[in-house]
Amino acid sequence: MPLKYSYLTCPMCDVEVPMGGDEKIGEQIFCPYCQTPLALRKKKTDELYLEEDY
């Protein structure tokens, strides 16, 4: 399922994290600015967001 957004916001530093479009829900992504490990999540409304993944 391709992502609807080209950027999602890092919850730690509020930087926009670029998305390539082939990421899957639950996949670990690293913020390019603060290097925090993040997980791609989806709300019940199908809205995608990033969450800390420690």
PDB file of N, CA, C and O in Angstrom:
ATOM      1  N   MET A   1       0.841  -1.184   0.000  1.00  0.00           N
ATOM      2  CA  MET A   1       0.000   0.000   0.000  1.00  0.00           C
ATOM      3  C   MET A   1       0.884   1.245   0.000  1.00  0.00           C
ATOM      4  O   MET A   1       1.618   1.456   0.966  1.00  0.00           O
ATOM      5  N   PRO A   2       0.847   2.056  -1.015  1.00  0.00           N
ATOM      6  CA  PRO A   2       1.679   3.265  -1.058  1.00  0.00           C
ATOM      7  C   PRO A   2       1.214   4.299  -0.041  1.00  0.00           C
ATOM      8  O   PRO A   2       0.024   4.412   0.250  1.00  0.00           O
ATOM      9  N   LEU A   3       2.147   5.032   0.479  1.00  0.00           N
ATOM     10  CA  LEU A   3       1.832   6.060   1.463  1.00  0.00           C
ATOM     11  C   LEU A   3       1.185   7.262   0.788  1.00  0.00           C
ATOM     12  O   LEU A   3       1.476   7.568  -0.368  1.00  0.00           O
ATOM     13  N   LYS A   4       0.303   7.942   1.520  1.00  0.00           N
ATOM     14  CA  LYS A   4      -0.367   9.131   1.011  1.00  0.00           C
ATOM     15  C   LYS A   4       0.494  10.378   1.197  1.00  0.00           C
ATOM     16  O   LYS A   4       0.229  11.412   0.584  1.00  0.00           O
ATOM     17  N   TYR A   5       1.508  10.285   2.026  1.00  0.00           N
ATOM     18  CA  TYR A   5       2.315  11.446   2.380  1.00  0.00           C
ATOM     19  C   TYR A   5       3.756  11.233   1.944  1.00  0.00           C
ATOM     20  O   TYR A   5       4.245  10.104   1.910  1.00  0.00           O
ATOM     21  N   SER A   6       4.424  12.316   1.615  1.00  0.00           N
ATOM     22  CA  SER A   6       5.835  12.200   1.289  1.00  0.00           C
ATOM     23  C   SER A   6       6.710  12.508   2.493  1.00  0.00           C
ATOM     24  O   SER A   6       7.904  12.207   2.474  1.00  0.00           O
ATOM     25  N   TYR A   7       6.142  13.106   3.549  1.00  0.00           N
ATOM     26  CA  TYR A   7       6.866  13.408   4.781  1.00  0.00           C
ATOM     27  C   TYR A   7       5.971  13.125   5.981  1.00  0.00           C
ATOM     28  O   TYR A   7       4.767  13.379   5.943  1.00  0.00           O
ATOM     29  N   LEU A   8       6.568  12.599   7.045  1.00  0.00           N
ATOM     30  CA  LEU A   8       5.892  12.456   8.328  1.00  0.00           C
ATOM     31  C   LEU A   8       6.781  13.131   9.372  1.00  0.00           C
ATOM     32  O   LEU A   8       7.993  13.221   9.178  1.00  0.00           O
ATOM     33  N   THR A   9       6.205  13.602  10.464  1.00  0.00           N
ATOM     34  CA  THR A   9       6.945  14.360  11.471  1.00  0.00           C
ATOM     35  C   THR A   9       7.516  13.450  12.555  1.00  0.00           C
ATOM     36  O   THR A   9       6.823  12.580  13.084  1.00  0.00           O
ATOM     37  N   CYS A  10       8.785  13.664  12.873  1.00  0.00           N
ATOM     38  CA  CYS A  10       9.440  12.935  13.960  1.00  0.00           C
ATOM     39  C   CYS A  10       8.841  13.408  15.286  1.00  0.00           C
ATOM     40  O   CYS A  10       8.794  14.613  15.532  1.00  0.00           O
ATOM     41  N   PRO A  11       8.380  12.490  16.150  1.00  0.00           N
ATOM     42  CA  PRO A  11       7.791  12.898  17.426  1.00  0.00           C
ATOM     43  C   PRO A  11       8.806  13.424  18.438  1.00  0.00           C
ATOM     44  O   PRO A  11       8.419  14.037  19.433  1.00  0.00           O
ATOM     45  N   MET A  12      10.086  13.194  18.201  1.00  0.00           N
ATOM     46  CA  MET A  12      11.118  13.647  19.136  1.00  0.00           C
ATOM     47  C   MET A  12      11.615  15.057  18.827  1.00  0.00           C
ATOM     48  O   MET A  12      11.762  15.876  19.734  1.00  0.00           O
ATOM     49  N   CYS A  13      11.875  15.345  17.550  1.00  0.00           N
ATOM     50  CA  CYS A  13      12.499  16.628  17.218  1.00  0.00           C
ATOM     51  C   CYS A  13      11.665  17.478  16.248  1.00  0.00           C
ATOM     52  O   CYS A  13      12.086  18.572  15.874  1.00  0.00           O
ATOM     53  N   ASP A  14      10.503  16.992  15.842  1.00  0.00           N
ATOM     54  CA  ASP A  14       9.581  17.709  14.958  1.00  0.00           C
ATOM     55  C   ASP A  14      10.134  18.000  13.561  1.00  0.00           C
ATOM     56  O   ASP A  14       9.644  18.899  12.877  1.00  0.00           O
ATOM     57  N   VAL A  15      11.132  17.260  13.143  1.00  0.00           N
ATOM     58  CA  VAL A  15      11.666  17.389  11.787  1.00  0.00           C
ATOM     59  C   VAL A  15      10.811  16.533  10.855  1.00  0.00           C
ATOM     60  O   VAL A  15      10.313  15.482  11.259  1.00  0.00           O
ATOM     61  N   GLU A  16      10.642  16.978   9.614  1.00  0.00           N
ATOM     62  CA  GLU A  16       9.918  16.185   8.634  1.00  0.00           C
ATOM     63  C   GLU A  16      10.824  15.065   8.131  1.00  0.00           C
ATOM     64  O   GLU A  16      11.925  15.315   7.639  1.00  0.00           O
ATOM     65  N   VAL A  17      10.346  13.829   8.260  1.00  0.00           N
ATOM     66  CA  VAL A  17      11.106  12.651   7.837  1.00  0.00           C
ATOM     67  C   VAL A  17      10.595  12.233   6.459  1.00  0.00           C
ATOM     68  O   VAL A  17       9.407  11.948   6.305  1.00  0.00           O
ATOM     69  N   PRO A  18      11.475  12.192   5.454  1.00  0.00           N
ATOM     70  CA  PRO A  18      11.028  11.820   4.115  1.00  0.00           C
ATOM     71  C   PRO A  18      10.656  10.344   4.034  1.00  0.00           C
ATOM     72  O   PRO A  18      11.350   9.488   4.582  1.00  0.00           O
ATOM     73  N   MET A  19       9.562  10.057   3.350  1.00  0.00           N
ATOM     74  CA  MET A  19       9.082   8.690   3.137  1.00  0.00           C
ATOM     75  C   MET A  19       9.246   8.345   1.659  1.00  0.00           C
ATOM     76  O   MET A  19       8.904   9.141   0.785  1.00  0.00           O
ATOM     77  N   GLY A  20       9.768   7.159   1.391  1.00  0.00           N
ATOM     78  CA  GLY A  20       9.982   6.734   0.011  1.00  0.00           C
ATOM     79  C   GLY A  20       8.737   6.205  -0.669  1.00  0.00           C
ATOM     80  O   GLY A  20       8.669   6.164  -1.897  1.00  0.00           O
ATOM     81  N   GLY A  21       7.737   5.795   0.129  1.00  0.00           N
ATOM     82  CA  GLY A  21       6.509   5.287  -0.443  1.00  0.00           C
ATOM     83  C   GLY A  21       6.368   3.788  -0.376  1.00  0.00           C
ATOM     84  O   GLY A  21       5.282   3.258  -0.611  1.00  0.00           O
ATOM     85  N   ASP A  22       7.461   3.080  -0.056  1.00  0.00           N
ATOM     86  CA  ASP A  22       7.396   1.618   0.000  1.00  0.00           C
ATOM     87  C   ASP A  22       7.506   1.090   1.437  1.00  0.00           C
ATOM     88  O   ASP A  22       7.693  -0.110   1.642  1.00  0.00           O
ATOM     89  N   GLU A  23       7.393   1.971   2.422  1.00  0.00           N
ATOM     90  CA  GLU A  23       7.460   1.564   3.825  1.00  0.00           C
ATOM     91  C   GLU A  23       6.197   0.796   4.213  1.00  0.00           C
ATOM     92  O   GLU A  23       5.114   1.036   3.679  1.00  0.00           O
ATOM     93  N   LYS A  24       6.365  -0.129   5.154  1.00  0.00           N
ATOM     94  CA  LYS A  24       5.238  -0.925   5.636  1.00  0.00           C
ATOM     95  C   LYS A  24       4.925  -0.553   7.084  1.00  0.00           C
ATOM     96  O   LYS A  24       5.809  -0.106   7.814  1.00  0.00           O
ATOM     97  N   ILE A  25       3.674  -0.734   7.500  1.00  0.00           N
ATOM     98  CA  ILE A  25       3.258  -0.452   8.866  1.00  0.00           C
ATOM     99  C   ILE A  25       4.093  -1.303   9.824  1.00  0.00           C
ATOM    100  O   ILE A  25       4.228  -2.510   9.622  1.00  0.00           O
ATOM    101  N   GLY A  26       4.654  -0.682  10.862  1.00  0.00           N
ATOM    102  CA  GLY A  26       5.479  -1.377  11.837  1.00  0.00           C
ATOM    103  C   GLY A  26       6.958  -1.379  11.500  1.00  0.00           C
ATOM    104  O   GLY A  26       7.782  -1.743  12.340  1.00  0.00           O
ATOM    105  N   GLU A  27       7.307  -0.980  10.290  1.00  0.00           N
ATOM    106  CA  GLU A  27       8.711  -0.958   9.870  1.00  0.00           C
ATOM    107  C   GLU A  27       9.483   0.096  10.656  1.00  0.00           C
ATOM    108  O   GLU A  27       8.962   1.177  10.932  1.00  0.00           O
ATOM    109  N   GLN A  28      10.726  -0.220  11.017  1.00  0.00           N
ATOM    110  CA  GLN A  28      11.556   0.728  11.755  1.00  0.00           C
ATOM    111  C   GLN A  28      12.226   1.691  10.785  1.00  0.00           C
ATOM    112  O   GLN A  28      12.795   1.288   9.770  1.00  0.00           O
ATOM    113  N   ILE A  29      12.144   2.962  11.121  1.00  0.00           N
ATOM    114  CA  ILE A  29      12.720   4.049  10.330  1.00  0.00           C
ATOM    115  C   ILE A  29      13.524   4.911  11.298  1.00  0.00           C
ATOM    116  O   ILE A  29      13.124   5.078  12.450  1.00  0.00           O
ATOM    117  N   PHE A  30      14.643   5.456  10.853  1.00  0.00           N
ATOM    118  CA  PHE A  30      15.435   6.341  11.709  1.00  0.00           C
ATOM    119  C   PHE A  30      15.277   7.781  11.246  1.00  0.00           C
ATOM    120  O   PHE A  30      15.327   8.076  10.052  1.00  0.00           O
ATOM    121  N   CYS A  31      15.085   8.678  12.222  1.00  0.00           N
ATOM    122  CA  CYS A  31      15.007  10.102  11.901  1.00  0.00           C
ATOM    123  C   CYS A  31      16.365  10.547  11.364  1.00  0.00           C
ATOM    124  O   CYS A  31      17.389  10.273  11.989  1.00  0.00           O
ATOM    125  N   PRO A  32      16.394  11.226  10.218  1.00  0.00           N
ATOM    126  CA  PRO A  32      17.686  11.650   9.654  1.00  0.00           C
ATOM    127  C   PRO A  32      18.364  12.753  10.471  1.00  0.00           C
ATOM    128  O   PRO A  32      19.559  12.994  10.301  1.00  0.00           O
ATOM    129  N   TYR A  33      17.619  13.424  11.354  1.00  0.00           N
ATOM    130  CA  TYR A  33      18.200  14.511  12.141  1.00  0.00           C
ATOM    131  C   TYR A  33      18.684  14.045  13.507  1.00  0.00           C
ATOM    132  O   TYR A  33      19.849  14.239  13.854  1.00  0.00           O
ATOM    133  N   CYS A  34      17.776  13.416  14.300  1.00  0.00           N
ATOM    134  CA  CYS A  34      18.133  13.043  15.675  1.00  0.00           C
ATOM    135  C   CYS A  34      18.475  11.550  15.824  1.00  0.00           C
ATOM    136  O   CYS A  34      18.858  11.112  16.909  1.00  0.00           O
ATOM    137  N   GLN A  35      18.339  10.777  14.752  1.00  0.00           N
ATOM    138  CA  GLN A  35      18.672   9.344  14.722  1.00  0.00           C
ATOM    139  C   GLN A  35      17.818   8.487  15.653  1.00  0.00           C
ATOM    140  O   GLN A  35      18.204   7.363  15.973  1.00  0.00           O
ATOM    141  N   THR A  36      16.664   8.996  16.095  1.00  0.00           N
ATOM    142  CA  THR A  36      15.763   8.218  16.943  1.00  0.00           C
ATOM    143  C   THR A  36      15.141   7.095  16.114  1.00  0.00           C
ATOM    144  O   THR A  36      14.675   7.341  15.002  1.00  0.00           O
ATOM    145  N   PRO A  37      15.127   5.861  16.640  1.00  0.00           N
ATOM    146  CA  PRO A  37      14.428   4.793  15.929  1.00  0.00           C
ATOM    147  C   PRO A  37      12.919   5.012  16.028  1.00  0.00           C
ATOM    148  O   PRO A  37      12.384   5.210  17.119  1.00  0.00           O
ATOM    149  N   LEU A  38      12.252   4.976  14.904  1.00  0.00           N
ATOM    150  CA  LEU A  38      10.818   5.235  14.837  1.00  0.00           C
ATOM    151  C   LEU A  38      10.115   4.071  14.164  1.00  0.00           C
ATOM    152  O   LEU A  38      10.708   3.368  13.345  1.00  0.00           O
ATOM    153  N   ALA A  39       8.856   3.868  14.507  1.00  0.00           N
ATOM    154  CA  ALA A  39       8.042   2.846  13.859  1.00  0.00           C
ATOM    155  C   ALA A  39       6.889   3.538  13.145  1.00  0.00           C
ATOM    156  O   ALA A  39       6.270   4.456  13.685  1.00  0.00           O
ATOM    157  N   LEU A  40       6.610   3.092  11.934  1.00  0.00           N
ATOM    158  CA  LEU A  40       5.489   3.624  11.170  1.00  0.00           C
ATOM    159  C   LEU A  40       4.205   2.993  11.693  1.00  0.00           C
ATOM    160  O   LEU A  40       4.096   1.768  11.749  1.00  0.00           O
ATOM    161  N   ARG A  41       3.243   3.805  12.070  1.00  0.00           N
ATOM    162  CA  ARG A  41       1.966   3.347  12.625  1.00  0.00           C
ATOM    163  C   ARG A  41       0.818   3.950  11.831  1.00  0.00           C
ATOM    164  O   ARG A  41       0.993   4.928  11.103  1.00  0.00           O
ATOM    165  N   LYS A  42      -0.366   3.348  11.983  1.00  0.00           N
ATOM    166  CA  LYS A  42      -1.558   3.851  11.301  1.00  0.00           C
ATOM    167  C   LYS A  42      -2.706   3.948  12.291  1.00  0.00           C
ATOM    168  O   LYS A  42      -2.994   2.993  13.013  1.00  0.00           O
ATOM    169  N   LYS A  43      -3.364   5.107  12.325  1.00  0.00           N
ATOM    170  CA  LYS A  43      -4.528   5.313  13.190  1.00  0.00           C
ATOM    171  C   LYS A  43      -5.746   4.641  12.564  1.00  0.00           C
ATOM    172  O   LYS A  43      -5.707   4.233  11.404  1.00  0.00           O
ATOM    173  N   LYS A  44      -6.821   4.528  13.332  1.00  0.00           N
ATOM    174  CA  LYS A  44      -8.066   3.939  12.827  1.00  0.00           C
ATOM    175  C   LYS A  44      -8.611   4.709  11.630  1.00  0.00           C
ATOM    176  O   LYS A  44      -9.352   4.158  10.816  1.00  0.00           O
ATOM    177  N   THR A  45      -8.247   5.974  11.526  1.00  0.00           N
ATOM    178  CA  THR A  45      -8.703   6.815  10.413  1.00  0.00           C
ATOM    179  C   THR A  45      -7.793   6.682   9.186  1.00  0.00           C
ATOM    180  O   THR A  45      -7.911   7.456   8.236  1.00  0.00           O
ATOM    181  N   ASP A  46      -6.887   5.699   9.211  1.00  0.00           N
ATOM    182  CA  ASP A  46      -5.906   5.452   8.144  1.00  0.00           C
ATOM    183  C   ASP A  46      -4.824   6.527   8.048  1.00  0.00           C
ATOM    184  O   ASP A  46      -4.042   6.532   7.097  1.00  0.00           O
ATOM    185  N   GLU A  47      -4.773   7.436   9.023  1.00  0.00           N
ATOM    186  CA  GLU A  47      -3.720   8.444   9.039  1.00  0.00           C
ATOM    187  C   GLU A  47      -2.431   7.793   9.524  1.00  0.00           C
ATOM    188  O   GLU A  47      -2.433   7.081  10.528  1.00  0.00           O
ATOM    189  N   LEU A  48      -1.336   8.033   8.819  1.00  0.00           N
ATOM    190  CA  LEU A  48      -0.036   7.462   9.179  1.00  0.00           C
ATOM    191  C   LEU A  48       0.734   8.433  10.073  1.00  0.00           C
ATOM    192  O   LEU A  48       0.627   9.651   9.932  1.00  0.00           O
ATOM    193  N   TYR A  49       1.512   7.864  10.998  1.00  0.00           N
ATOM    194  CA  TYR A  49       2.337   8.689  11.879  1.00  0.00           C
ATOM    195  C   TYR A  49       3.549   7.872  12.326  1.00  0.00           C
ATOM    196  O   TYR A  49       3.588   6.654  12.149  1.00  0.00           O
ATOM    197  N   LEU A  50       4.533   8.555  12.904  1.00  0.00           N
ATOM    198  CA  LEU A  50       5.732   7.914  13.424  1.00  0.00           C
ATOM    199  C   LEU A  50       5.682   7.921  14.944  1.00  0.00           C
ATOM    200  O   LEU A  50       5.215   8.877  15.562  1.00  0.00           O
ATOM    201  N   GLU A  51       6.175   6.827  15.538  1.00  0.00           N
ATOM    202  CA  GLU A  51       6.184   6.660  16.991  1.00  0.00           C
ATOM    203  C   GLU A  51       7.566   6.152  17.400  1.00  0.00           C
ATOM    204  O   GLU A  51       8.191   5.390  16.662  1.00  0.00           O
ATOM    205  N   GLU A  52       8.049   6.575  18.586  1.00  0.00           N
ATOM    206  CA  GLU A  52       9.347   6.099  19.061  1.00  0.00           C
ATOM    207  C   GLU A  52       9.329   4.581  19.138  1.00  0.00           C
ATOM    208  O   GLU A  52       8.338   3.990  19.566  1.00  0.00           O
ATOM    209  N   ASP A  53      10.419   3.949  18.727  1.00  0.00           N
ATOM    210  CA  ASP A  53      10.505   2.482  18.707  1.00  0.00           C
ATOM    211  C   ASP A  53      11.780   2.042  19.416  1.00  0.00           C
ATOM    212  O   ASP A  53      12.771   1.696  18.773  1.00  0.00           O
ATOM    213  N   TYR A  54      11.747   2.057  20.756  1.00  0.00           N
ATOM    214  CA  TYR A  54      12.922   1.683  21.551  1.00  0.00           C
ATOM    215  C   TYR A  54      12.894   0.226  21.895  1.00  0.00           C
ATOM    216  O   TYR A  54      13.803  -0.268  22.562  1.00  0.00           O
TER     217      TYR A  54
END
